[in-house]
Amino acid sequence: MISTLLLSALLGALLGASPASACGPPVPTPALSVSKGDPEIEQVRFETSDGKALFGELHAPRRPQERATAVLLIHGAGGSRADLEALAASLAKRNFAVLRFDLRGHGQSATEDLDWSTLDEEQRLEAWTFTTRDVKSAAAWLLAKDGVHSSALHLVGVGEGAALVTRHATKDRKVQSATLIEPLVDPLGFEFEEDLAELEGLPLQISVPRKQQSDLDELLERTEMTDAVTTYASKVSAGDLLTDVRCTKAVGCFIEETLEPKVRGTNAPKR
């Protein structure tokens, strides 16, 4: 279980240490074939169990080694994989294999029959229910990719995407850590708090703007997760955490510190 970084203050001086000081030397992780310059980006397409075609981009690790640790990024409702470009690039430079993709009805995955921008509230609630299939299919695709560690998955979700991350993590034992960026407590019909409470024992990180520290504190108290979550509070405004270099660095540091045990030769976390 990951200890809380000064959560009782949540924070006041949030985390006494900066993300940089909290992150030790990078742990060597595998990689796909890459060039010596920027990580390669592969355009990808895969299908869900109900036949929806989804599109995304796989960011290969910078340094080629045996197998790469997989990180799956999930955007929020009404967003797209473009929102996650900077975070994906940052994680790839840390030697992770990173997949970002457009959920059904979003970005390049939108179709004439399903386009988020044209749906009313009721239709959006219904469509969002099925995005769990998108996450499941994306996770399976990434872990089956040549050069990727097949039994270790790290999830990062933004906004409503954080609820998809928590829901998937309750069902997939290959998930080794979850990072939630500006999670919403009532995200389009998902029981976020109930799912979060089920993840005790799984390394968790939650990032919020500092103005939302008290709300996060209350959330963790309600779910009895105060001592089980690593937190990061950013100086930037709500909606801007993905552009905060320190926030993206904190995500990378957190994942490095909780690398899948089979990579590091220890026992798997229990939950």
JOZI-V985199 format. One record per residue. N is the residue number from 0. RES is the residue in three letters. D_LAST is the distance of its C-alpha to the last C-alpha in Angstrom with 2 decimals. Layout:
n->N res->RES d_last->D_LAST
n->N res->RES d_last->D_LAST
This chain:
n->0 res->MET d_last->9.27
n->1 res->ILE d_last->12.40
n->2 res->SER d_last->15.16
n->3 res->THR d_last->17.31
n->4 res->LEU d_last->20.64
n->5 res->LEU d_last->23.00
n->6 res->LEU d_last->21.49
n->7 res->SER d_last->23.74
n->8 res->ALA d_last->26.59
n->9 res->LEU d_last->24.68
n->10 res->LEU d_last->26.36
n->11 res->GLY d_last->29.95
n->12 res->ALA d_last->30.28
n->13 res->LEU d_last->27.06
n->14 res->LEU d_last->25.47
n->15 res->GLY d_last->28.46
n->16 res->ALA d_last->27.94
n->17 res->SER d_last->28.64
n->18 res->PRO d_last->26.38
n->19 res->ALA d_last->28.78
n->20 res->SER d_last->28.50
n->21 res->ALA d_last->24.69
n->22 res->CYS d_last->24.72
n->23 res->GLY d_last->25.83
n->24 res->PRO d_last->27.59
n->25 res->PRO d_last->26.08
n->26 res->VAL d_last->24.09
n->27 res->PRO d_last->26.04
n->28 res->THR d_last->24.45
n->29 res->PRO d_last->26.07
n->30 res->ALA d_last->28.28
n->31 res->LEU d_last->30.31
n->32 res->SER d_last->34.09
n->33 res->VAL d_last->35.29
n->34 res->SER d_last->38.46
n->35 res->LYS d_last->39.15
n->36 res->GLY d_last->39.36
n->37 res->ASP d_last->36.93
n->38 res->PRO d_last->33.94
n->39 res->GLU d_last->34.97
n->40 res->ILE d_last->34.03
n->41 res->GLU d_last->33.96
n->42 res->GLN d_last->34.67
n->43 res->VAL d_last->32.42
n->44 res->ARG d_last->32.51
n->45 res->PHE d_last->30.14
n->46 res->GLU d_last->29.94
n->47 res->THR d_last->27.41
n->48 res->SER d_last->27.05
n->49 res->ASP d_last->29.72
n->50 res->GLY d_last->32.10
n->51 res->LYS d_last->31.82
n->52 res->ALA d_last->32.82
n->53 res->LEU d_last->30.83
n->54 res->PHE d_last->32.09
n->55 res->GLY d_last->30.63
n->56 res->GLU d_last->30.96
n->57 res->LEU d_last->29.18
n->58 res->HIS d_last->29.67
n->59 res->ALA d_last->29.94
n->60 res->PRO d_last->29.09
n->61 res->ARG d_last->32.16
n->62 res->ARG d_last->32.32
n->63 res->PRO d_last->32.30
n->64 res->GLN d_last->30.19
n->65 res->GLU d_last->28.45
n->66 res->ARG d_last->25.37
n->67 res->ALA d_last->24.03
n->68 res->THR d_last->20.57
n->69 res->ALA d_last->20.17
n->70 res->VAL d_last->19.96
n->71 res->LEU d_last->20.45
n->72 res->LEU d_last->22.24
n->73 res->ILE d_last->22.63
n->74 res->HIS d_last->25.67
n->75 res->GLY d_last->26.39
n->76 res->ALA d_last->28.59
n->77 res->GLY d_last->32.15
n->78 res->GLY d_last->31.29
n->79 res->SER d_last->31.23
n->80 res->ARG d_last->30.03
n->81 res->ALA d_last->32.97
n->82 res->ASP d_last->31.14
n->83 res->LEU d_last->28.65
n->84 res->GLU d_last->31.30
n->85 res->ALA d_last->31.40
n->86 res->LEU d_last->27.64
n->87 res->ALA d_last->27.56
n->88 res->ALA d_last->30.52
n->89 res->SER d_last->29.04
n->90 res->LEU d_last->25.83
n->91 res->ALA d_last->28.00
n->92 res->LYS d_last->30.07
n->93 res->ARG d_last->27.06
n->94 res->ASN d_last->26.89
n->95 res->PHE d_last->24.17
n->96 res->ALA d_last->24.94
n->97 res->VAL d_last->24.73
n->98 res->LEU d_last->25.23
n->99 res->ARG d_last->26.52
n->100 res->PHE d_last->27.97
n->101 res->ASP d_last->29.67
n->102 res->LEU d_last->27.96
n->103 res->ARG d_last->30.26
n->104 res->GLY d_last->33.28
n->105 res->HIS d_last->32.86
n->106 res->GLY d_last->34.80
n->107 res->GLN d_last->35.94
n->108 res->SER d_last->33.82
n->109 res->ALA d_last->36.00
n->110 res->THR d_last->38.61
n->111 res->GLU d_last->41.63
n->112 res->ASP d_last->39.68
n->113 res->LEU d_last->36.64
n->114 res->ASP d_last->37.26
n->115 res->TRP d_last->35.17
n->116 res->SER d_last->38.22
n->117 res->THR d_last->40.24
n->118 res->LEU d_last->37.82
n->119 res->ASP d_last->38.25
n->120 res->GLU d_last->35.50
n->121 res->GLU d_last->34.88
n->122 res->GLN d_last->34.83
n->123 res->ARG d_last->32.38
n->124 res->LEU d_last->29.93
n->125 res->GLU d_last->30.31
n->126 res->ALA d_last->30.09
n->127 res->TRP d_last->26.96
n->128 res->THR d_last->25.16
n->129 res->PHE d_last->25.67
n->130 res->THR d_last->24.40
n->131 res->THR d_last->20.92
n->132 res->ARG d_last->22.79
n->133 res->ASP d_last->24.04
n->134 res->VAL d_last->20.68
n->135 res->LYS d_last->19.57
n->136 res->SER d_last->22.95
n->137 res->ALA d_last->22.94
n->138 res->ALA d_last->19.63
n->139 res->ALA d_last->21.02
n->140 res->TRP d_last->24.34
n->141 res->LEU d_last->23.11
n->142 res->LEU d_last->21.01
n->143 res->ALA d_last->24.07
n->144 res->LYS d_last->26.43
n->145 res->ASP d_last->28.36
n->146 res->GLY d_last->27.48
n->147 res->VAL d_last->23.90
n->148 res->HIS d_last->20.87
n->149 res->SER d_last->19.69
n->150 res->SER d_last->15.99
n->151 res->ALA d_last->14.98
n->152 res->LEU d_last->15.19
n->153 res->HIS d_last->15.35
n->154 res->LEU d_last->16.19
n->155 res->VAL d_last->18.74
n->156 res->GLY d_last->20.08
n->157 res->VAL d_last->23.19
n->158 res->GLY d_last->24.33
n->159 res->GLU d_last->23.64
n->160 res->GLY d_last->21.92
n->161 res->ALA d_last->19.05
n->162 res->ALA d_last->18.40
n->163 res->LEU d_last->18.45
n->164 res->VAL d_last->15.88
n->165 res->THR d_last->13.39
n->166 res->ARG d_last->14.31
n->167 res->HIS d_last->13.98
n->168 res->ALA d_last->10.58
n->169 res->THR d_last->9.33
n->170 res->LYS d_last->11.15
n->171 res->ASP d_last->11.21
n->172 res->ARG d_last->8.89
n->173 res->LYS d_last->11.63
n->174 res->VAL d_last->10.86
n->175 res->GLN d_last->10.45
n->176 res->SER d_last->11.51
n->177 res->ALA d_last->13.23
n->178 res->THR d_last->16.51
n->179 res->LEU d_last->18.19
n->180 res->ILE d_last->21.94
n->181 res->GLU d_last->23.87
n->182 res->PRO d_last->21.52
n->183 res->LEU d_last->23.42
n->184 res->VAL d_last->22.32
n->185 res->ASP d_last->24.19
n->186 res->PRO d_last->24.14
n->187 res->LEU d_last->26.28
n->188 res->GLY d_last->24.85
n->189 res->PHE d_last->21.09
n->190 res->GLU d_last->19.07
n->191 res->PHE d_last->17.59
n->192 res->GLU d_last->16.67
n->193 res->GLU d_last->14.86
n->194 res->ASP d_last->12.80
n->195 res->LEU d_last->12.19
n->196 res->ALA d_last->11.04
n->197 res->GLU d_last->8.28
n->198 res->LEU d_last->6.81
n->199 res->GLU d_last->6.32
n->200 res->GLY d_last->4.81
n->201 res->LEU d_last->6.29
n->202 res->PRO d_last->9.95
n->203 res->LEU d_last->12.12
n->204 res->GLN d_last->15.90
n->205 res->ILE d_last->18.32
n->206 res->SER d_last->22.03
n->207 res->VAL d_last->24.85
n->208 res->PRO d_last->28.58
n->209 res->ARG d_last->29.54
n->210 res->LYS d_last->31.26
n->211 res->GLN d_last->27.97
n->212 res->GLN d_last->26.36
n->213 res->SER d_last->27.07
n->214 res->ASP d_last->25.61
n->215 res->LEU d_last->22.33
n->216 res->ASP d_last->22.42
n->217 res->GLU d_last->22.96
n->218 res->LEU d_last->20.17
n->219 res->LEU d_last->17.57
n->220 res->GLU d_last->19.25
n->221 res->ARG d_last->19.19
n->222 res->THR d_last->15.47
n->223 res->GLU d_last->14.90
n->224 res->MET d_last->13.31
n->225 res->THR d_last->16.33
n->226 res->ASP d_last->14.85
n->227 res->ALA d_last->11.80
n->228 res->VAL d_last->13.94
n->229 res->THR d_last->16.63
n->230 res->THR d_last->19.72
n->231 res->TYR d_last->22.94
n->232 res->ALA d_last->26.07
n->233 res->SER d_last->28.95
n->234 res->LYS d_last->32.64
n->235 res->VAL d_last->33.27
n->236 res->SER d_last->33.73
n->237 res->ALA d_last->31.41
n->238 res->GLY d_last->31.30
n->239 res->ASP d_last->32.19
n->240 res->LEU d_last->28.96
n->241 res->LEU d_last->29.07
n->242 res->THR d_last->32.46
n->243 res->ASP d_last->31.38
n->244 res->VAL d_last->31.38
n->245 res->ARG d_last->29.50
n->246 res->CYS d_last->26.68
n->247 res->THR d_last->26.45
n->248 res->LYS d_last->26.60
n->249 res->ALA d_last->23.74
n->250 res->VAL d_last->21.57
n->251 res->GLY d_last->22.70
n->252 res->CYS d_last->22.18
n->253 res->PHE d_last->18.60
n->254 res->ILE d_last->17.74
n->255 res->GLU d_last->19.80
n->256 res->GLU d_last->17.98
n->257 res->THR d_last->14.54
n->258 res->LEU d_last->15.99
n->259 res->GLU d_last->14.20
n->260 res->PRO d_last->14.23
n->261 res->LYS d_last->16.56
n->262 res->VAL d_last->19.01
n->263 res->ARG d_last->18.99
n->264 res->GLY d_last->18.73
n->265 res->THR d_last->15.77
n->266 res->ASN d_last->12.61
n->267 res->ALA d_last->9.68
n->268 res->PRO d_last->6.76
n->269 res->LYS d_last->3.78
n->270 res->ARG d_last->0.00
